[in-house]
Amino acid sequence: MNTKRMITNAILIAVGAILHQLTPLLGVPMQPDLSLAILFIIIVYNKDYKTTLICGIIVGVFAALTTKTPGGQLPNIVDKFLTSNIMYLVLIPLREKLSKLKQISLLLPVGTLLSGALFITVLMMLGGIPFEKFGLLFTTVVVPTAVLNVIIGLMLFKVVEKTVVITGAYAAE
């Protein structure tokens, strides 16, 4: 991987971590997970698995450090790791068929819903929250978070897309 691409990925991860820290809780402990949106942007722009794996772990650690959910540290690491791997696999057959905008438009809602489901599941397993509450938490926290992630994530994608064109950061694909 070239240096420009690595630096761009590092900057995107840092921006995602900062946005994750700065975004407020909205209502119930709901917060758009902009670090996840940034992770999906990185996956779209990088076709190699190694980058997805490393970025998934790093974004998970940063999300764990900046989470506002009590006990959300380990669930953040697990969900970002698993979500990045699953979304990478989902994207493999679609990369050549869909534009980057369509790819991110697929990853943002599906990936956020998957990530939220994994997060809640791990949190319930570790925190002793009854599994009967999963449906309630999913509909009141994860679904609204996914909606916000799609809206804000698409805006972030457009900013990154313009930057990529100007800098040529991902030119050597």
C-alpha positions in Angstrom: 0.0 0.0 0.0 1.4 3.4 -0.9 2.3 6.0 1.7 -0.3 8.5 0.5 -3.1 5.9 0.9 -1.9 5.0 4.4 -1.8 8.6 5.5 -5.2 9.3 4.0 -6.6 6.2 5.9 -5.0 7.4 9.1 -6.4 10.9 8.7 -9.9 9.5 8.0 -9.7 7.3 11.1 -8.6 10.3 13.2 -11.5 12.4 11.9 -13.9 9.5 12.6 -12.6 9.2 16.2 -12.9 13.0 16.7 -16.4 13.0 15.3 -17.4 10.0 17.4 -16.2 11.9 20.5 -17.9 15.2 19.6 -21.3 13.9 18.5 -23.8 14.3 21.3 -26.1 11.7 22.6 -29.5 12.1 21.0 -32.5 11.0 23.2 -32.0 7.5 24.6 -28.3 6.7 24.5 -28.3 7.1 20.8 -25.5 8.7 18.9 -24.7 8.6 15.2 -21.6 6.4 14.8 -19.6 8.5 12.5 -16.4 6.4 13.1 -18.4 3.6 11.5 -19.3 5.7 8.5 -15.7 6.6 8.1 -14.8 2.9 8.3 -17.2 2.2 5.5 -15.7 4.9 3.4 -12.2 3.4 3.9 -13.6 0.0 2.9 -15.1 1.4 -0.3 -11.8 3.1 -1.3 -9.5 0.3 -0.3 -10.0 -3.1 -2.0 -7.5 -5.1 0.0 -8.5 -7.1 3.0 -5.5 -6.2 5.2 -6.5 -2.6 5.2 -10.1 -3.5 6.1 -8.9 -5.7 9.0 -6.5 -3.2 10.5 -8.9 -0.3 10.1 -11.7 -2.3 11.6 -9.6 -3.0 14.7 -8.3 0.5 15.0 -11.7 2.1 14.6 -13.1 -0.3 17.2 -10.4 0.7 19.7 -11.0 4.4 19.1 -14.8 3.9 19.3 -14.2 2.1 22.6 -12.2 4.9 23.9 -14.8 7.5 23.0 -18.0 5.6 23.7 -20.7 7.2 25.8 -22.4 3.8 26.5 -21.6 2.4 29.9 -19.8 -0.9 29.4 -19.6 -0.2 25.6 -15.8 -0.6 25.3 -15.5 -4.3 24.4 -18.8 -4.3 22.4 -17.4 -1.5 20.2 -14.2 -3.4 19.4 -16.1 -6.7 18.7 -18.8 -5.0 16.5 -16.4 -2.9 14.4 -14.1 -5.9 13.8 -17.0 -8.2 12.8 -18.9 -5.6 10.9 -15.8 -4.5 8.8 -15.1 -8.1 7.9 -18.7 -8.9 6.9 -19.2 -5.7 5.0 -15.9 -6.4 3.1 -17.2 -9.8 2.1 -20.6 -8.3 1.0 -18.8 -5.7 -1.1 -16.5 -8.2 -3.0 -19.0 -9.2 -5.7 -20.3 -5.7 -6.0 -17.1 -3.6 -6.4 -16.9 -3.9 -10.2 -20.7 -3.6 -10.7 -21.6 -0.6 -8.5 -20.2 2.9 -8.3 -18.5 4.0 -5.1 -21.6 6.1 -4.2 -23.9 3.0 -4.6 -21.4 0.9 -2.6 -21.4 3.4 0.3 -25.2 3.8 0.0 -25.5 0.0 0.6 -22.8 -0.2 3.4 -24.1 2.7 5.5 -27.6 1.4 6.3 -26.9 -2.4 6.2 -23.5 -2.0 8.0 -24.9 0.3 10.7 -27.8 -2.0 11.4 -25.5 -5.0 11.6 -23.0 -3.1 13.8 -25.8 -2.0 16.1 -27.2 -5.5 16.4 -23.7 -6.9 17.2 -23.1 -4.1 19.7 -26.3 -4.7 21.5 -25.8 -8.5 21.5 -22.3 -8.3 23.0 -23.5 -5.6 25.5 -26.3 -7.9 26.6 -24.0 -10.9 27.0 -21.5 -8.9 29.0 -23.9 -6.6 30.9 -26.6 -9.0 31.9 -29.3 -7.1 30.0 -32.1 -9.5 29.3 -32.3 -10.6 25.6 -36.0 -9.8 25.6 -35.0 -6.1 25.4 -33.2 -6.6 22.1 -36.1 -5.7 19.9 -36.9 -2.5 21.9 -33.2 -1.4 21.9 -32.9 -2.2 18.2 -35.9 -0.2 17.1 -35.4 2.7 19.5 -31.6 3.1 19.3 -30.1 1.2 16.3 -32.7 2.1 13.6 -32.7 5.9 14.3 -28.9 5.7 14.5 -28.7 4.0 11.1 -30.9 6.8 9.6 -28.6 9.5 11.0 -25.5 7.5 9.9 -26.8 7.3 6.3 -27.6 11.0 6.1 -24.4 12.2 7.7 -22.3 9.4 6.2 -23.3 10.3 2.7 -22.3 13.9 3.4 -19.0 12.8 4.7 -18.5 10.5 1.7 -19.1 13.5 -0.7 -16.5 15.5 1.2 -14.0 12.6 1.0 -14.8 12.0 -2.6 -14.0 15.7 -3.5 -10.8 15.4 -1.4 -9.7 12.2 -3.1 -10.2 13.8 -6.6 -8.1 16.8 -5.5 -5.3 14.9 -3.8 -5.3 11.7 -5.8 -4.9 9.8 -2.6 -6.5 6.6 -4.0 -5.4 7.1 -7.6 -3.3 3.9 -7.8 -6.0 1.3 -7.6 
